[in-house]
Amino acid sequence: MEPLNIMHDYVLPKQFRFFGILALIFAIIFFTQHINLFGFLVSSASIFLGALMLTARYGLSIDTSQKQYKEFVSLLWFQSGTWKNYTGIEKIFINKIVESERMVSRSGAKFDFQSQSCQAYIKFDDGQKIELDSDKSKERLLSRLNEYNEQLQTIIQDNAL
C-alpha cells in the first residue's frame, strides 16, 4: 500500500512565492533578450530559485502497512525527513484557531485583523501530536480528513464547535 502523503503548509510566505513567480518571468524575458552563455546562466539560476520558492512545502507521510510516519520538507518535489515508527493512531482532532494581526500606519493608527481557521492534528498512541492539515473552511477540511481516514482507519474528533 502506498504511503499517505499530505502536503500542508508552504515554507515561505505569500510574498516570497510572488517573488518566485517574478523570478520565473524574469528568467524567460532575460533569456530571450540575451541568447548567450551569460543569459543562459542567469536564466537558469533564476528558474532554479523561483522553482525553489514556489515548491517549498511542509508535509507528512504516513505508511500504515509499515507503521511509520515522516515529517518532511519538500523542495522541488524531493522530500527530506526521517521515518519514525509508531504503535498506533489514537485519533485525528480538529481545533479552531483564531489568528490576529495588528497593523500600524505611519500616523500611528492601529488596525487589528482577526480570522478563524481550523487545524487538524493526528495523535499517536505514544502521545505525539503532529499537524495534519488546515483550512479556513471546516467543511473542506472535514472532506479531506475523511479521504485521509479511508487509509488511516481512526476516529475524527471535532473540537471546533
Backbone as CSV, one residue per row, in Angstrom:
resi,resn,N_x,N_y,N_z,CA_x,CA_y,CA_z,C_x,C_y,C_z
1,MET,0.841,-1.179,0.000,0.000,0.000,0.000,0.888,1.244,0.000
2,GLU,0.525,2.201,-0.807,1.285,3.454,-0.912,1.158,4.270,0.372
3,PRO,2.232,4.931,0.787,2.127,5.832,1.940,1.201,7.009,1.631
4,LEU,0.518,7.481,2.649,-0.361,8.639,2.531,0.493,9.895,2.649
5,ASN,0.595,10.681,1.581,1.375,11.924,1.580,0.431,13.100,1.716
6,ILE,0.638,13.899,2.740,-0.198,15.065,2.999,0.700,16.290,2.973
7,MET,0.491,17.141,1.974,1.227,18.399,1.888,0.354,19.465,2.552
8,HIS,0.883,20.162,3.551,0.018,21.149,4.172,0.496,22.573,4.021
9,ASP,1.501,23.025,4.682,1.854,24.444,4.652,3.042,24.704,3.737
10,TYR,3.050,25.916,3.183,4.215,26.368,2.426,5.293,26.810,3.408
11,VAL,6.539,26.604,3.051,7.653,27.023,3.898,7.776,28.543,3.880
12,LEU,7.606,29.143,2.714,7.758,30.590,2.560,6.398,31.276,2.509
13,PRO,6.299,32.518,3.002,5.031,33.243,2.928,4.684,33.648,1.495
14,LYS,3.473,34.166,1.332,2.953,34.516,0.003,3.843,35.509,-0.737
15,GLN,4.422,36.458,-0.010,5.247,37.474,-0.651,6.468,36.845,-1.326
16,PHE,7.093,35.884,-0.682,8.258,35.229,-1.272,7.853,34.368,-2.465
17,ARG,6.686,33.717,-2.377,6.223,32.919,-3.516,5.903,33.821,-4.700
18,PHE,5.420,35.040,-4.430,5.192,36.009,-5.501,6.515,36.375,-6.171
19,PHE,7.580,36.556,-5.367,8.900,36.830,-5.938,9.415,35.632,-6.733
20,GLY,9.014,34.433,-6.355,9.366,33.253,-7.137,8.748,33.289,-8.521
21,ILE,7.489,33.736,-8.606,6.833,33.892,-9.914,7.543,34.968,-10.723
22,LEU,7.888,36.081,-10.059,8.614,37.147,-10.755,9.978,36.663,-11.250
23,ALA,10.644,35.810,-10.469,11.947,35.278,-10.898,11.800,34.412,-12.142
24,LEU,10.721,33.640,-12.221,10.495,32.820,-13.418,10.214,33.691,-14.639
25,ILE,9.405,34.734,-14.450,9.113,35.648,-15.562,10.386,36.372,-15.997
26,PHE,11.182,36.815,-15.010,12.455,37.470,-15.316,13.366,36.544,-16.113
27,ALA,13.405,35.276,-15.738,14.280,34.319,-16.427,13.886,34.169,-17.887
28,ILE,12.595,34.105,-18.152,12.139,33.957,-19.541,12.486,35.198,-20.353
29,ILE,12.204,36.368,-19.790,12.483,37.618,-20.508,13.985,37.801,-20.707
30,PHE,14.769,37.538,-19.664,16.216,37.731,-19.758,16.831,36.791,-20.789
31,PHE,16.354,35.547,-20.831,16.923,34.589,-21.782,16.582,34.957,-23.222
32,THR,15.389,35.501,-23.454,15.038,35.884,-24.827,15.814,37.111,-25.284
33,GLN,16.248,37.954,-24.355,16.997,39.154,-24.713,18.500,38.898,-24.826
34,HIS,19.005,37.937,-24.071,20.448,37.651,-24.038,20.664,36.173,-24.356
35,ILE,20.704,35.848,-25.625,20.881,34.454,-26.025,22.383,34.181,-26.150
36,ASN,22.996,33.965,-24.994,24.413,33.604,-24.924,24.629,32.841,-23.622
37,LEU,25.870,32.526,-23.303,26.162,31.744,-22.107,25.766,32.492,-20.838
38,PHE,26.054,33.787,-20.788,25.691,34.586,-19.612,24.174,34.587,-19.408
39,GLY,23.421,34.793,-20.473,21.960,34.775,-20.375,21.436,33.425,-19.933
40,PHE,22.059,32.362,-20.426,21.660,31.017,-20.027,21.913,30.783,-18.541
41,LEU,23.078,31.214,-18.043,23.413,31.013,-16.631,22.506,31.823,-15.710
42,VAL,22.275,33.086,-16.045,21.405,33.928,-15.217,19.978,33.392,-15.236
43,SER,19.499,32.994,-16.407,18.142,32.459,-16.518,18.002,31.141,-15.762
44,SER,19.010,30.296,-15.853,18.966,29.013,-15.139,18.936,29.229,-13.632
45,ALA,19.751,30.163,-13.141,19.761,30.457,-11.708,18.419,31.030,-11.262
46,SER,17.825,31.904,-12.069,16.526,32.485,-11.723,15.427,31.431,-11.735
47,ILE,15.469,30.534,-12.705,14.473,29.457,-12.754,14.615,28.548,-11.540
48,PHE,15.843,28.222,-11.174,16.080,27.362,-10.013,15.576,28.015,-8.729
49,LEU,15.924,29.288,-8.510,15.478,29.983,-7.296,13.961,30.161,-7.278
50,GLY,13.381,30.517,-8.425,11.928,30.668,-8.493,11.210,29.364,-8.214
51,ALA,11.719,28.271,-8.769,11.103,26.966,-8.528,11.245,26.549,-7.067
52,LEU,12.390,26.845,-6.452,12.556,26.555,-5.024,11.542,27.321,-4.188
53,MET,11.356,28.606,-4.497,10.415,29.425,-3.735,8.980,28.925,-3.880
54,LEU,8.630,28.432,-5.042,7.251,28.015,-5.289,6.938,26.610,-4.785
55,THR,7.936,25.743,-4.694,7.657,24.348,-4.358,8.024,23.957,-2.936
56,ALA,8.561,24.850,-2.128,8.973,24.508,-0.765,7.738,24.374,0.129
57,ARG,7.491,23.148,0.597,6.316,22.875,1.427,6.671,21.923,2.558
58,TYR,5.884,22.018,3.634,5.953,21.048,4.715,4.960,19.938,4.414
59,GLY,5.259,18.756,4.900,4.342,17.658,4.665,4.502,16.553,5.689
60,LEU,3.596,15.600,5.584,3.590,14.442,6.462,3.283,13.225,5.608
61,SER,4.050,12.180,5.789,3.836,10.930,5.071,3.615,9.834,6.102
62,ILE,2.530,9.071,5.932,2.196,8.001,6.867,2.082,6.701,6.085
63,ASP,2.876,5.724,6.489,2.825,4.395,5.883,2.160,3.458,6.886
64,THR,0.878,3.151,6.659,0.128,2.347,7.621,0.550,0.879,7.605
65,SER,1.054,0.389,6.485,1.461,-1.021,6.436,2.749,-1.256,7.226
66,GLN,3.674,-0.299,7.195,4.930,-0.408,7.941,4.841,0.225,9.328
67,LYS,3.721,0.929,9.615,3.524,1.672,10.870,4.658,2.671,11.089
68,GLN,4.869,3.510,10.065,5.893,4.546,10.115,5.298,5.859,9.628
69,TYR,5.867,6.962,10.122,5.498,8.285,9.626,6.760,9.117,9.452
70,LYS,6.624,10.141,8.609,7.768,11.013,8.335,7.257,12.435,8.162
71,GLU,7.792,13.355,8.964,7.577,14.778,8.729,8.685,15.224,7.788
72,PHE,8.323,15.950,6.736,9.333,16.288,5.749,9.157,17.699,5.232
73,VAL,10.228,18.193,4.618,10.208,19.427,3.845,10.437,19.008,2.405
74,SER,9.578,19.468,1.525,9.667,19.117,0.117,10.207,20.317,-0.659
75,LEU,11.340,20.124,-1.326,11.933,21.144,-2.187,12.069,20.550,-3.577
76,LEU,11.471,21.186,-4.557,11.464,20.676,-5.926,11.002,19.218,-5.951
77,TRP,10.016,18.905,-5.139,9.372,17.593,-5.047,10.284,16.505,-4.501
78,PHE,11.441,16.874,-3.941,12.294,15.927,-3.232,12.027,16.103,-1.745
79,GLN,11.766,14.998,-1.059,11.405,15.059,0.349,12.605,14.745,1.228
80,SER,12.771,15.566,2.274,13.823,15.298,3.249,13.166,15.083,4.604
81,GLY,13.531,14.031,5.256,12.973,13.694,6.555,13.305,12.252,6.875
82,THR,13.162,11.873,8.138,13.473,10.504,8.547,12.199,9.806,9.004
83,TRP,12.115,8.532,8.704,10.963,7.732,9.098,11.053,7.407,10.580
84,LYS,9.907,7.492,11.264,9.806,7.136,12.680,8.690,6.110,12.822
85,ASN,8.870,5.182,13.741,7.873,4.143,13.969,6.806,4.623,14.941
86,TYR,5.605,4.077,14.805,4.532,4.329,15.756,3.802,3.016,16.013
87,THR,3.157,2.936,17.181,2.435,1.709,17.516,1.002,1.747,17.009
88,GLY,0.383,2.912,17.073,-0.991,3.042,16.600,-1.396,4.498,16.557
89,ILE,-2.495,4.764,15.877,-3.033,6.121,15.789,-4.243,6.195,16.710
90,GLU,-4.183,7.122,17.670,-5.287,7.258,18.615,-6.478,7.961,17.974
91,LYS,-6.232,9.136,17.358,-7.335,9.894,16.766,-6.799,11.022,15.904
92,ILE,-7.713,11.600,15.161,-7.487,12.853,14.449,-8.425,13.854,15.092
93,PHE,-7.922,15.017,15.470,-8.809,16.010,16.073,-8.643,17.360,15.399
94,ILE,-9.733,18.122,15.439,-9.800,19.432,14.787,-9.970,20.492,15.862
95,ASN,-9.148,21.528,15.813,-9.256,22.681,16.706,-9.497,23.939,15.891
96,LYS,-10.245,24.866,16.468,-10.447,26.165,15.833,-9.364,27.107,16.337
97,ILE,-8.719,27.794,15.421,-7.625,28.709,15.739,-8.047,30.120,15.349
98,VAL,-7.844,31.073,16.252,-8.097,32.482,15.951,-6.748,33.150,15.731
99,GLU,-6.553,33.661,14.528,-5.310,34.348,14.187,-5.583,35.838,14.187
100,SER,-4.699,36.601,14.809,-4.878,38.048,14.790,-3.595,38.700,14.294
101,GLU,-3.797,39.806,13.613,-2.674,40.545,13.038,-2.916,42.021,13.319
102,ARG,-1.887,42.718,13.759,-2.005,44.145,14.044,-1.134,44.910,13.066
103,MET,-1.750,45.894,12.429,-1.018,46.763,11.510,-1.067,48.178,12.066
104,VAL,0.068,48.858,11.980,0.168,50.230,12.466,0.551,51.112,11.287
105,SER,-0.246,52.151,11.056,0.036,53.053,9.939,1.081,54.077,10.357
106,ARG,1.507,54.874,9.413,2.508,55.903,9.717,1.983,56.942,10.694
107,SER,0.682,57.166,10.669,0.108,58.164,11.575,-0.102,57.607,12.975
108,GLY,0.155,56.324,13.165,0.018,55.731,14.490,-1.302,55.018,14.704
109,ALA,-2.173,55.021,13.715,-3.446,54.312,13.849,-3.188,52.808,13.822
110,LYS,-3.878,52.105,14.713,-3.689,50.659,14.816,-4.931,49.949,14.289
111,PHE,-4.701,48.935,13.506,-5.784,48.138,12.945,-5.546,46.682,13.317
112,ASP,-6.549,46.070,13.904,-6.468,44.657,14.261,-7.344,43.854,13.314
113,PHE,-6.771,42.826,12.738,-7.495,41.923,11.855,-7.503,40.543,12.495
114,GLN,-8.668,39.937,12.543,-8.779,38.593,13.088,-9.415,37.679,12.054
115,SER,-8.921,36.476,12.001,-9.512,35.464,11.131,-9.486,34.130,11.861
116,GLN,-10.427,33.289,11.501,-10.511,31.975,12.119,-10.182,30.911,11.090
117,SER,-9.507,29.900,11.545,-9.238,28.748,10.690,-9.312,27.500,11.556
118,CYS,-9.405,26.375,10.909,-9.451,25.092,11.603,-8.185,24.322,11.274
119,GLN,-7.588,23.740,12.304,-6.384,22.940,12.110,-6.653,21.526,12.604
120,ALA,-6.206,20.566,11.831,-6.364,19.162,12.193,-5.012,18.604,12.619
121,TYR,-5.039,17.812,13.664,-3.836,17.178,14.190,-4.069,15.676,14.255
122,ILE,-3.001,14.930,14.156,-3.065,13.487,14.349,-2.339,13.177,15.650
123,LYS,-2.958,12.321,16.467,-2.355,11.949,17.744,-2.070,10.450,17.720
124,PHE,-0.809,10.114,17.961,-0.403,8.717,18.002,-0.583,8.173,19.414
125,ASP,-0.514,6.858,19.563,-0.726,6.222,20.865,0.311,6.621,21.904
126,ASP,1.501,7.021,21.469,2.540,7.422,22.420,2.400,8.874,22.867
127,GLY,1.354,9.582,22.419,1.112,10.964,22.820,1.649,12.002,21.857
128,GLN,2.387,11.596,20.847,2.945,12.518,19.850,1.814,13.130,19.028
129,LYS,1.795,14.472,18.930,0.797,15.181,18.126,1.507,15.901,16.986
130,ILE,0.971,15.751,15.780,1.562,16.362,14.595,0.451,17.045,13.817
131,GLU,0.745,18.259,13.321,-0.242,18.958,12.493,-0.449,18.183,11.199
132,LEU,-1.715,17.955,10.879,-2.059,17.156,9.710,-2.456,18.029,8.533
133,ASP,-3.354,18.983,8.767,-3.866,19.820,7.685,-4.560,21.021,8.306
134,SER,-4.839,22.037,7.500,-5.562,23.213,7.984,-6.321,23.839,6.827
135,ASP,-7.377,24.563,7.177,-8.188,25.245,6.173,-9.054,26.272,6.883
136,LYS,-9.432,27.313,6.160,-10.346,28.308,6.716,-11.769,27.768,6.778
137,SER,-12.099,26.829,5.905,-13.427,26.223,5.875,-13.388,24.863,6.566
138,LYS,-14.227,24.717,7.578,-14.274,23.459,8.308,-14.811,22.323,7.435
139,GLU,-15.739,22.634,6.537,-16.327,21.604,5.678,-15.289,21.038,4.705
140,ARG,-14.492,21.923,4.104,-13.444,21.441,3.191,-12.412,20.603,3.938
141,LEU,-12.061,21.045,5.147,-11.102,20.299,5.952,-11.653,18.920,6.301
142,LEU,-12.921,18.857,6.700,-13.524,17.570,7.041,-13.584,16.632,5.842
143,SER,-13.857,17.171,4.663,-13.904,16.299,3.483,-12.520,15.717,3.179
144,ARG,-11.466,16.527,3.329,-10.113,16.000,3.123,-9.748,14.981,4.204
145,LEU,-10.145,15.265,5.456,-9.839,14.332,6.541,-10.542,12.996,6.337
146,ASN,-11.758,13.020,5.803,-12.455,11.765,5.523,-11.729,10.962,4.447
147,GLU,-11.148,11.651,3.460,-10.341,10.952,2.450,-9.102,10.321,3.092
148,TYR,-8.432,11.061,3.983,-7.258,10.519,4.664,-7.651,9.328,5.537
149,ASN,-8.813,9.445,6.169,-9.247,8.443,7.131,-9.615,7.117,6.474
150,GLU,-9.865,7.114,5.166,-10.106,5.848,4.477,-8.894,4.935,4.603
151,GLN,-7.713,5.517,4.644,-6.496,4.724,4.789,-6.074,4.596,6.251
152,LEU,-6.306,5.639,7.054,-5.827,5.625,8.438,-6.727,4.819,9.372
153,GLN,-8.019,4.771,9.103,-8.982,3.996,9.896,-8.933,4.357,11.382
154,THR,-9.220,5.622,11.697,-9.253,6.071,13.083,-10.451,6.995,13.261
155,ILE,-10.646,7.510,14.461,-11.783,8.396,14.701,-11.373,9.843,14.440
156,ILE,-12.358,10.653,14.049,-12.147,12.085,13.855,-12.950,12.802,14.926
157,GLN,-12.266,13.553,15.770,-12.901,14.279,16.866,-12.931,15.756,16.512
158,ASP,-14.118,16.355,16.548,-14.287,17.761,16.185,-14.365,18.608,17.447
159,ASN,-13.293,19.339,17.756,-13.268,20.255,18.896,-13.586,21.683,18.479
160,ALA,-13.833,21.920,17.202,-14.037,23.272,16.670,-15.520,23.593,16.583
161,LEU,-16.227,23.403,17.646,-17.674,23.659,17.638,-18.001,25.096,17.909
